[in-house]
Structures are given as C-alpha cells and as structure tokens.
Amino acid sequence: MAILGDIRKQTWLLVVVIGVAMLAFVAGDLFSENSVVKRMFTGDPNEVGNINGESISVAEFINAQSNAGSNQNLSQNQISQQVWNNLITQKVISAHAEKVGLEVSDDEVWNFMAQQYGMPDASQLKTQVGQLKTQAEQGVQGAGQAYQNFIMMFEEAKPNLLRQKYLDLVTMGVATTSKEAEFQQVGNIQNATIDYAFASYDDLKKKYKVEVTDDEINAYIKKYPKYFKSEATVDLSYVYFPAQPSAEDEQATLNEIKKYVTGTVSVDEVNKVNDTIPAFVNAENDSIYVTKYSDRPFVNQFITRNEIQQFASQLPEDYVNFLMNGSVGQVGGPFKTGGAYQLVKISKSKEIADSINSSHILISYKGATDPSITRTREEARVLADSILAKTNVGNFTQMVNQYSEDQGSKVKNGNIGWTSSSSQSIAQEYLQFLNTHKTGEIGITESRFGFHIIKIDGVKNTTGYQFANILKEIKPSQATSDKNFADARNFAQEVQGKSLNEFANLAQQKGFNYNSVDNVTRYYTQPLVDPSTGFSNEKDNEILRWAFNKGTKPGSSFLFTTGNEDQIIVFVSNKSPKGLASAKAVRAEVEPILVQQKLAKMVDEKLGANPSLDAYVSNFGAERGSSSLTFGSAQIAGKGAEPNVAGAAFGMKPGTTSKAIKGNAGIYVINLKSLAEAPKVEDATFLIEQINQQAKQRMNQQLIPSIIMSADIEDTRMEKLDRQQMQ
C-alpha cells in the first residue's frame, strides 16, 4: 500500500516510465530487420538486387542457385554468378518483351518439350508426364526425382523461348537496301594505291619513353563510365600449404602394396589377432580379395586388348605392356598411376562380341524421321508387334521388302553391316539389342527413328579380359599433416599485424608457396589458387566472404583449412569500393590505348603542318612500303587488315599526305598515289542476303549485352546473403 501511495503522489514519474517503454517498443519496431527505417538505409532484406526497379528476391535467387548446383560440376561462386547473369538476362528480356506484347504460353512450352523428347505432339508428352506424376505420388522409386527434373526443365524452357521470340522479332526488322549492297560492291572493287611509312608501336615505345599516369587513366575512365563500372574488389596475397604426401609417405605406400605380392601376416597388437594375407596371385576369389584389400572396388567388366590400346597413352609403358602381353592368373606391378600404386591381376578371360552383323525392318511414325509418315507412335508399335509375330529367319527378307521404311538398308534386304560392340555411330537402343542377343535371334526395340525388328545375322568374337586391381592411394600420413598444419599455424602467427612487404618477404625467405591476385570481386569465378598445384579451392567462397566483410580491413590475415587439410593464409592488401574502376585495375586495358594516342600526337607534332614520308622515316626510323587496298577488305600487303588506313586513304585526294594514323600494329603516314574511279554497279542484289545475314548475326550477338549494359542494375547479394550467413 505504501508503494501505491508513493506512485499516486508521483504520477508524472509513471507517465515518463510508460512513455519511455512505449518509445522503446516503437523504436524496436522501427529498427527491426524488416522496418521501414532500416529499409531506407540498408534496402529490403528480402531481395538480393533489382533491375530497373524490379526486385530479385532472396528466395528466387536461392531456389535458382539450388537448381543450378544440383547437376553441374561448378564452384559455389561460379554457380552464384551464372544464376545472377541468367536472372538478369531473363528479367531484361521479359521487360522488353512485355512492352511489345510478347509472351510464351504453356501450350508453346509443351510443344517445344515434346519436340525435345522426339514425340509427335504435346498430348503424348502430357500423358507420359501425368503417368510419371502418378508414380511419384505412389512412391515409385526414382519417379519423384524424374518428375521434379521435368518440372525444372519445363520452367527453364519458358524464358529461353521468350528470349528466342524476342530476338526473332527484333531481327525481323533487320533489312538491307539495294543502295547498301551497291556501296558494299563498290567497296569491294574500287582500288586505292598508297605509299606508306610505318613504325610499330613496340619500336616507338622502345625509342620514346612514353609514360601514362594514373590521372590520365582516371580521366579516360570518366570519359567512358559505362565501360568501366566496377564492383567492389579486393587485392589478396596468400601462402598455401597443400596436403601432399611426403617422399616417406610414398615409400610407405609402396612397401604396403608389396605385401600383397608375396603374402604376409598382419598382426593386430590391440586385439592380439593375426591375419594371414595370401599372395595376390594365389587368391581363390579375386573379387573378394580386391574388396577386402584395395582402396577401390572390384570391376567385373571384360575388356579387349583393342580397347586397352585406346587409352594406352594415359598409362605407364610397363603397365600397358603387362596388360597387352600378360596371361590369365599372372600379377603385374606395382605400377605407379597418378597418386596411387597398383597391382594388377589378369583374373579371367572369355570370348565376347567384337562386332555384330544385323538386319532390320524399320517402322516409323509421325515426327520421327520421314515427314510424310502420318501414323502415331502407338499405331507404329501395334504394326511392329504384328510384323514381329509373323517374322522368322526364313521370311525376314520378304518382310523387309514388304514393310521396312529404311530405304537405305531395304535395297540390301535390311542389312546394315557389321557394327562394333562399342559403336557410337548408331542409335544406342539398337546397339544394346545387338550386344544382348545371339546369332539368329529376332526381336524388337525402339529408337528415335522408330521401331526396329532386328535379326542378328552374325557375331565376330574376340577375347575379353577381366582385371583385378589392388590399388593403394598415396596419402599424407598423420605426421605429414601435422607438420603441414604446424608450418601454416606458425606462419599465420608470425605475420599477424605485419605489412604486405613483410608478409611476402617472410614467405619467400622460408621457401613457402606465395602468390597474389588483384581486383577480385566477391563472386570471382576463377580459382584463387592454381588447381594444378593440387590445392583444393573449396574454401574460396568462405575466403571471399571473409575478405569482403566490413570488419576485415586491409592488413588483415586469416588461416583457412580445407576438408582434405590443405592450409592457406590469406592477407588482404587492398579493398576498393563499388563504383568506377581504379587506374590500377584497368591499366593493362587502357594504357596501350593512351600510349598509342600519345605516340600519334608525338609524330604529328614532329612532322608539323606538312608531313612527309621521308620526314617520318628520318625522324622515327619508320620503314617504307607500297600497297593497293580496297575499302571493303582494307588489307595492306605484309601488314594485314588496317581499316583505319583504308578509311583515311579513301577520304584523301591523290597526291596528298596524311597525318599520323593509328593502325592495328603501329602508326602509319600515307601518301595517296591514285584512287580508281568508283565502278558503275549494274546489279548488287546478290549481296543483299549476305549483308542481311551478317547484320542479323551481329544483332543476335550484341542485342542482349547492349540492353543489359543500358539497364539500371543493383547487385546486393554480398550485403544480403553474406550478412545472413555470418549471423
């Protein structure tokens, strides 16, 4: 009661407390993850970017990324960048297509998919997909995944069809006039004769020390900002320690596999059990022996020596000699193959089909091969089954002549000749039938050509061999891995807080693997470390996420360990924000352009108002030459195509001399000796289609990149996705 009395006396305090609580509640809402205030400063947390104001949501991006990564052997960054590019392209095209009223219906997609599956119409495909869906709902093994794969392909087809529709619409507007064709014809025929003096850029640069400053490169960048937009980048240096086996590890593996040559007794000191391992050559069951002692499973396939020859160049010579000349029961090796040692036993041999002679009766259907055939696939199946029922070896030729729709083999009584058992040149369904039937047998199979009633006319056999392999991978021992980690950890500790020069110098002093990579974007698609070194790049995405984190400053370093215990210490030497590219980043691209401009200006200033070839030769060491050229091809004898020179020549008057001309290979000064009169063109219409096709090809190649370049694209993947993963 006393407390209540105090509160009544100080009601102002209660109002303040409640007010503060309400303010805290409102403020908490204002600055929550999805609040309006927070969105004003950090953007919508549910989108990874937008194009011309159209959002790309986190869910949309992650779903597309998951689909792309399910069946492609790509790195995480490569998948992310590929998905981003695809989404940008789809949305750009969709927006442009919508403006002109283009769309793709589900029926169009069904018809397209039916064609991809070799079906005559969409109704048949719908029936089969419906059956697949039912099987998926019933839990039939594999049906669910197959149905989901189809749905994914169906969804991917729609934007691809819309893209093609849009390109087709735009290219329909590409047209070439007869005047353009006449101009092209004149350009191909009219001839100009020039004398020239030429000095290569390399020779001029050696003689005149032309330098390009960062300020000059930055001025060029600002002049063409669209071409030099840059994402945020980092410069990284790194020292890496691949988890590679030592010479001692390799010798230990060799010693281990030699035990299987002579046999040995394995002693388990812990359980006090001895295991007698017989020599490989004496193994009673090679399959069980390999399964028990090899790092890789037994393969029961029979291989001919002709097939061995096909991949002989990939194996050591002594290994190939054994495979080609050894006898059944014999053991060869150890052979070193890549990162492993192998013992090989020729386990068994048997006669297998080398080539098969066959004849067939083809019953096709609408959409398969011959456009004149109108029967449905089901009608073709019924007909083929009825023919098979009344066909035998004795009347096969008669049935071929009466029914077969393969005109090429029909004249040879249906015979298609000898086919290799591993041929890639015939339908694989047909080949599978050949490899699973004997001489004289008749049966039916289906391929994309239709239904085949096949007769096996003969089989040529050859000897096939089954090989049992004991393989031991050469792996780093625990002692080697421990030393590798210790070296990496000690180096990481030594370089904490050091400068880039100290980081690099210390690595080189210790003889460690040091390298650097500059201008790396967050979704850099190339491996940070050259894969040929044996180093795993599985941590690249994690490294870049760390490097681009706001808390990671230039001078920071960190040790990363891969799944196979490779170690890498990464040092951030520089970070550049999003915007126009830095002079350092584009110097390799821009510097040659500016050097050429400076050299041309230098030549013009030196030659003055009345340039001459002699002055260019005497002052710059240029070489002289003469050439005839046309405007169309612009070929200078011995120099190749020089369109700038041709353009200048056809714009001059005979007897005049040009100023410096920037060519492809160097700088020219030319004197126009003569210009042939433009020919009178009677008819150049034959060029119209050629020019038209070239224009359409350029349109197809350049249209989409150009409209993407002109779009307003905001990429916030790094800010949104990395922040979620770091939380």
Buried (B, 14 or more C-beta within 10 A) or exposed (E): EEEEEEEEEEEEEEEEEEEEEEEEEEEEEEEEEEBEEBEEEBBBBBBBBBBEEEBBBBEBBBEBBEBBBEEEEBBBBBBBBBBBEBBBBBBBBBBBBEEEEBEBEEEBBBBBBBBEEEBBBBEBBBEBBEEBBEBBEEEEEEBBEBBEBBEBEBEBBBBBBBBBBBBEBBBEEBEBEEEBBBBBBBBBBBEBBBBBBBBBBEBBBEEEEBEBEEEBBBEBBEEEEEEBEBBBBBBBBBBBBBBBBBEEBBEBBBEBBBBBBEBBEEEEEEEEEEEEBEEBBEBEEBBEBBEEBBEBEBEEEBBBBEBBEEEBEEBBEEBBEBBEEBEEEEBBBBBBBEEBBBBBBBBBBEEBBBBBBBBBBBBBBBBBBBEEBEBBBEEBBBBBEEBBEEBEEEEBBEBBEEBBBBEEBBEEBBBBEBBBBBBEEBBEEBBEBBBEBEEEEBEBBBBEBBBBBBBBBEBEEBEBBBBBBBBBEBBBBEEBBEBBBEBBBEBBEBBEEBEBEEBBEBBEEEEBBBBBBBBBBBBBBEBBBEEEBBBBBBBBBBBBBBBBBEEBEEBBBBBBBBEBBBBBBBBBBBBBEBEBBBBBBBBEEBBEEBBBBBBBEBBBEEBEEEBBBEBBBEEBEBEEBEBBBBBBEBBBEEBEBBBBBBEBBBEBEEEEBBBBBBBBBBBBBBBBBEBEEBEEBEEBEEBBEEBBEEBBEEBBEEBBEEBBEEBEBBBBBBBBBBBEEEE
